[in-house]
Amino acid sequence: MMIESQKPKEILHSKRGNLEYLEHCRVLVKNGRVVYLQSDPDQRISQYWNIPIANTSVLLLGIGTSITQGAVRMLCEAGVMLGFCGNGGTPFHAGAEVEWFSPQSEYRPTEYVQAWMSFWFDNDKRLAAAKYLQRIRLEYLEKCWSRDEHLREASIFVDDRPVVAALKTARKDIDNADSTERLLSGEARLTKSLYKYVVRAAKWGDFVRDPKAVDPANQFLTQGNYLAYGQAATCLWCLGIPHGFAVMHGKTRRGALVFDIADVAKDATVLPLAFTAAAQGFTSIEFRESLIDSFTEHQTLEQMFVAVKGVIAEVQKPK
């Protein structure tokens, strides 16, 4: 009888009983469960052993191990910390905090996280940081749209009247915002204007943004946004800044800073390409490849590093 795959029942980490260490085996998903496969060369047999992920806090993979993407996904859904290590559990080489791996080195520089923390608890400086990111967002959009030949072929121009008007209004909204809420309202107006312009340029017809919708435009937007989130998370992990210290989006959400940084590039790259790709009948694979090419062409990841470092320099300026 096949066992249906489902998200395991949540158990508080403080109540979980297992720290699993495995070596010389392969971790995979079988019949909806995470198991590990061990072979006995003498008896020429292979045996599967279940890993009780709902009651496991940490899984360490030692020498001679491998793991499938499906197993990682289920472990992450169960909140299991995953690490790779040497023989017997040491040394500890790398760890994952739910989705993202981070190098485990006590010698990583703390320059950026200390600088970020130096202003984060000050409401005025946090607002200044958010404004800076929004200005960088507009500048990056102008830069990308002005030199992207594919967008010009799709009749998307940064100097078209609706775009110029939207960017002008957005800059006024940023300057006049005296709170994060007002800044978010201005951002919403900008996004609505850009959506309207790109939808018309791509001749897509009526459009309503719905991450759960199955039409190509919505699916490509969601897919592209997650690629942008991955780049933003990579940037923050490299600089050592935790994802929870957002300056604009939901400060109570654990990964909100990823959204803040990803927004620097989403309008410039993901938004136009999602609609032009949908209009041209791209497959999901073709869209992903095109978007990755766009990220490379416009140096999106580098722009995110520049933005984060720029925030720190901006808020540290003497008034």
C-alpha positions as CSV (number, residue, x, y, z in Angstrom):
1,M,0.0,0.0,0.0
2,M,1.4,3.4,-1.0
3,I,1.7,6.0,1.8
4,E,0.5,9.4,0.8
5,S,3.0,12.2,1.1
6,Q,1.9,14.9,3.5
7,K,3.5,17.5,5.7
8,P,4.4,16.0,9.1
9,K,2.8,17.0,12.3
10,E,4.7,19.8,13.9
11,I,6.5,19.2,17.1
12,L,8.3,22.0,19.0
13,H,12.1,21.7,18.6
14,S,12.5,21.8,22.3
15,K,10.4,18.6,22.6
16,R,12.0,16.7,19.8
17,G,14.1,13.7,20.7
18,N,16.5,13.0,17.9
19,L,19.8,14.2,16.6
20,E,20.5,11.8,13.7
21,Y,24.0,11.2,12.3
22,L,24.3,9.1,9.1
23,E,27.3,8.0,7.1
24,H,27.9,5.7,4.0
25,C,24.3,5.9,2.9
26,R,21.9,7.7,0.6
27,V,19.0,9.8,1.9
28,L,15.9,9.9,-0.3
29,V,12.1,9.9,-0.3
30,K,10.3,6.5,-0.6
31,N,6.6,6.1,-0.4
32,G,6.1,9.6,1.0
33,R,8.7,9.1,3.8
34,V,12.3,10.3,4.2
35,V,14.5,7.2,4.5
36,Y,18.1,6.2,4.1
37,L,19.4,3.4,2.0
38,Q,22.4,1.3,3.2
39,S,24.0,-1.5,1.3
40,D,25.6,-4.6,2.8
41,P,28.4,-5.7,0.3
42,D,28.8,-9.1,2.1
43,Q,25.2,-10.0,1.9
44,R,24.6,-8.1,-1.4
45,I,21.4,-6.6,-0.1
46,S,20.1,-3.0,0.4
47,Q,17.9,-1.9,3.3
48,Y,15.7,1.2,3.8
49,W,15.4,2.7,7.2
50,N,12.9,5.4,8.1
51,I,14.0,8.8,9.5
52,P,11.3,10.1,12.0
53,I,11.5,13.7,10.7
54,A,8.7,15.0,12.8
55,N,10.6,14.1,15.9
56,T,14.1,15.0,14.6
57,S,15.8,18.3,15.4
58,V,19.1,17.9,13.5
59,L,20.3,15.6,10.7
60,L,24.0,15.4,10.2
61,L,25.4,13.7,7.1
62,G,28.9,12.3,7.4
63,I,31.3,10.7,5.0
64,G,30.0,8.7,2.1
65,T,26.5,10.2,2.2
66,S,24.3,11.8,-0.5
67,I,20.8,13.3,-0.3
68,T,18.1,14.0,-2.9
69,Q,16.3,17.3,-3.5
70,G,13.0,15.7,-2.5
71,A,14.4,14.6,0.9
72,V,15.8,18.1,1.5
73,R,12.4,19.6,0.8
74,M,10.6,17.3,3.2
75,L,13.2,17.9,5.9
76,C,12.9,21.6,5.5
77,E,9.1,21.4,5.7
78,A,9.5,19.5,9.0
79,G,11.8,22.1,10.3
80,V,14.8,19.8,10.6
81,M,18.2,21.4,10.6
82,L,20.5,19.8,8.1
83,G,24.3,19.8,8.1
84,F,27.2,18.1,6.4
85,C,30.1,17.1,8.5
86,G,33.2,14.9,8.7
87,N,33.6,11.5,10.3
88,G,31.7,11.1,13.5
89,G,30.0,14.5,13.3
90,T,33.0,16.7,13.2
91,P,34.2,19.0,11.8
92,F,31.0,20.8,10.9
93,H,31.2,21.9,7.3
94,A,27.9,23.6,6.4
95,G,24.5,24.0,7.9
96,A,21.0,25.0,6.6
97,E,18.5,27.3,8.3
98,V,15.4,25.8,6.7
99,E,16.0,26.8,3.1
100,W,19.4,28.5,3.0
101,F,22.9,27.0,3.5
102,S,25.4,29.3,5.2
103,P,29.1,28.6,5.6
104,Q,29.8,27.8,9.2
105,S,33.0,29.7,10.0
106,E,33.8,31.6,13.1
107,Y,36.1,33.8,11.1
108,R,33.5,35.3,8.7
109,P,33.7,39.1,8.8
110,T,31.0,40.8,10.9
111,E,31.4,44.3,9.3
112,Y,28.1,44.4,7.6
113,V,25.8,42.8,10.2
114,Q,27.3,45.1,12.9
115,A,26.7,48.1,10.6
116,W,23.2,47.0,9.9
117,M,22.4,46.5,13.6
118,S,23.9,49.9,14.4
119,F,20.9,51.7,12.7
120,W,18.1,49.1,12.6
121,F,16.6,49.9,16.0
122,D,16.3,53.6,15.1
123,N,13.0,54.2,13.4
124,D,14.2,57.3,11.4
125,K,17.3,55.5,10.2
126,R,15.3,52.4,9.2
127,L,13.0,54.6,7.2
128,A,15.9,56.3,5.5
129,A,17.3,52.9,4.6
130,A,14.0,51.9,3.1
131,K,13.8,55.1,1.1
132,Y,17.3,54.5,-0.2
133,L,16.4,51.0,-1.4
134,Q,13.3,52.4,-3.2
135,R,15.4,55.1,-5.0
136,I,17.9,52.5,-6.0
137,R,15.0,50.4,-7.3
138,L,14.0,53.2,-9.7
139,E,17.5,53.9,-10.8
140,Y,18.1,50.3,-11.6
141,L,14.8,50.0,-13.6
142,E,15.8,53.1,-15.7
143,K,19.2,51.6,-16.3
144,C,17.9,48.1,-17.3
145,W,15.0,49.3,-19.5
146,S,17.1,51.9,-21.3
147,R,19.6,49.3,-22.6
148,D,17.6,46.1,-22.9
149,E,17.1,45.3,-26.6
150,H,14.6,42.6,-25.9
151,L,12.4,45.1,-24.1
152,R,12.7,47.6,-26.9
153,E,11.6,44.9,-29.3
154,A,8.6,44.3,-27.1
155,S,7.7,48.1,-27.2
156,I,8.7,48.6,-23.6
157,F,10.6,52.0,-23.3
158,V,11.7,53.7,-20.2
159,D,11.1,57.2,-21.8
160,D,7.4,56.4,-22.6
161,R,5.1,59.0,-21.0
162,P,3.3,56.5,-18.6
163,V,6.7,55.2,-17.4
164,V,8.2,58.7,-16.9
165,A,5.1,59.8,-15.1
166,A,5.0,56.7,-12.8
167,L,8.7,57.1,-11.9
168,K,8.3,60.9,-11.2
169,T,5.3,60.2,-8.9
170,A,7.2,57.4,-7.2
171,R,10.1,59.7,-6.4
172,K,7.8,62.3,-4.9
173,D,6.1,59.6,-2.8
174,I,9.5,58.5,-1.5
175,D,10.5,62.0,-0.6
176,N,7.2,62.8,1.1
177,A,6.9,59.5,3.0
178,D,7.1,60.0,6.7
179,S,6.4,56.4,7.6
180,T,6.9,52.9,6.3
181,E,3.2,52.6,5.7
182,R,3.2,55.7,3.4
183,L,6.2,54.3,1.6
184,L,4.5,51.0,1.0
185,S,1.4,52.9,-0.4
186,G,3.7,54.7,-2.8
187,E,5.3,51.4,-3.8
188,A,1.9,49.9,-4.5
189,R,1.0,52.8,-6.8
190,L,4.2,52.4,-8.7
191,T,3.7,48.7,-9.1
192,K,0.2,49.1,-10.3
193,S,1.3,51.7,-12.9
194,L,4.1,49.5,-14.2
195,Y,1.8,46.5,-14.4
196,K,-0.7,48.5,-16.4
197,Y,2.0,49.7,-18.8
198,V,3.7,46.3,-19.4
199,V,0.4,44.5,-19.8
200,R,-0.7,46.9,-22.5
201,A,2.7,46.8,-24.2
202,A,2.6,43.0,-24.3
203,K,-1.0,43.0,-25.5
204,W,-1.9,40.6,-22.7
205,G,-5.4,41.9,-22.1
206,D,-7.1,41.9,-18.7
207,F,-4.8,40.9,-15.8
208,V,-5.2,40.4,-12.1
209,R,-2.2,39.5,-10.0
210,D,-2.8,36.2,-8.2
211,P,0.1,34.0,-7.2
212,K,-2.1,31.0,-7.2
213,A,-3.5,31.6,-10.7
214,V,-2.6,29.2,-13.5
215,D,-2.2,31.6,-16.4
216,P,1.3,31.9,-17.8
217,A,1.8,35.5,-16.8
218,N,1.0,34.9,-13.1
219,Q,3.0,31.7,-13.1
220,F,6.1,33.4,-14.6
221,L,5.8,36.3,-12.2
222,T,5.8,33.9,-9.2
223,Q,8.6,31.8,-10.7
224,G,10.7,34.9,-11.4
225,N,10.1,36.4,-8.0
226,Y,11.4,33.3,-6.3
227,L,14.5,33.5,-8.5
228,A,15.0,37.1,-7.4
229,Y,14.4,36.0,-3.7
230,G,17.1,33.4,-4.1
231,Q,19.6,36.0,-5.3
232,A,18.7,38.4,-2.5
233,A,19.1,35.7,0.1
234,T,22.5,34.8,-1.4
235,C,23.5,38.4,-1.1
236,L,22.5,38.7,2.5
237,W,24.1,35.4,3.5
238,C,27.3,36.4,1.9
239,L,27.3,39.6,3.9
240,G,26.2,37.9,7.0
241,I,23.0,39.9,7.6
242,P,20.1,37.9,9.0
243,H,16.9,37.9,6.9
244,G,14.7,39.0,9.7
245,F,16.0,42.6,10.0
246,A,13.8,44.2,7.3
247,V,13.6,47.9,6.7
248,M,10.3,48.0,4.8
249,H,8.4,44.7,4.6
250,G,6.9,43.0,7.7
251,K,9.4,43.3,10.4
252,T,7.7,40.5,12.2
253,R,8.4,38.1,9.3
254,R,11.5,36.1,9.4
255,G,12.6,36.5,5.8
256,A,11.3,40.0,5.1
257,L,14.7,41.6,4.4
258,V,14.9,39.1,1.4
259,F,11.8,40.8,0.0
260,D,13.2,44.3,0.6
261,I,16.4,43.5,-1.4
262,A,14.7,41.5,-4.1
263,D,12.4,44.5,-4.8
264,V,15.5,46.3,-6.0
265,A,15.5,44.2,-9.2
266,K,12.0,42.7,-9.6
267,D,10.4,45.5,-11.5
268,A,13.4,46.0,-13.7
269,T,13.8,42.3,-14.8
270,V,11.1,39.9,-13.7
271,L,8.0,42.1,-14.4
272,P,8.6,42.9,-18.1
273,L,10.0,39.5,-19.0
274,A,7.1,37.6,-17.4
275,F,4.6,39.2,-19.7
276,T,6.7,39.2,-22.8
277,A,7.5,35.6,-22.3
278,A,3.9,34.7,-21.7
279,A,2.8,36.6,-24.8
280,Q,5.4,34.7,-26.9
281,G,4.3,31.3,-25.5
282,F,7.5,30.5,-23.6
283,T,7.6,27.3,-21.6
284,S,8.6,27.5,-17.9
285,I,12.1,26.3,-18.7
286,E,12.5,28.9,-21.5
287,F,11.3,31.6,-19.2
288,R,13.7,30.6,-16.4
289,E,16.6,30.5,-18.8
290,S,15.7,33.9,-20.3
291,L,15.4,35.4,-16.8
292,I,18.7,34.0,-15.7
293,D,20.3,35.5,-18.8
294,S,18.7,38.8,-18.0
295,F,20.0,38.7,-14.4
296,T,23.5,38.0,-15.8
297,E,23.3,40.7,-18.4
298,H,22.1,43.4,-15.9
299,Q,24.3,42.1,-13.1
300,T,21.4,41.7,-10.8
301,L,23.2,40.0,-7.9
302,E,26.0,42.6,-8.0
303,Q,23.3,45.4,-7.9
304,M,21.9,43.8,-4.7
305,F,25.3,43.9,-3.1
306,V,25.7,47.5,-4.1
307,A,22.3,48.3,-2.7
308,V,22.9,46.7,0.7
309,K,26.3,48.3,1.1
310,G,24.8,51.6,-0.1
311,V,22.2,51.5,2.6
312,I,24.8,51.2,5.3
313,A,26.8,54.1,3.8
314,E,23.7,56.2,3.4
315,V,22.4,55.9,7.0
316,Q,25.8,56.5,8.5
317,K,26.2,59.9,6.8
318,P,26.2,62.8,9.3
319,K,23.0,64.8,9.1
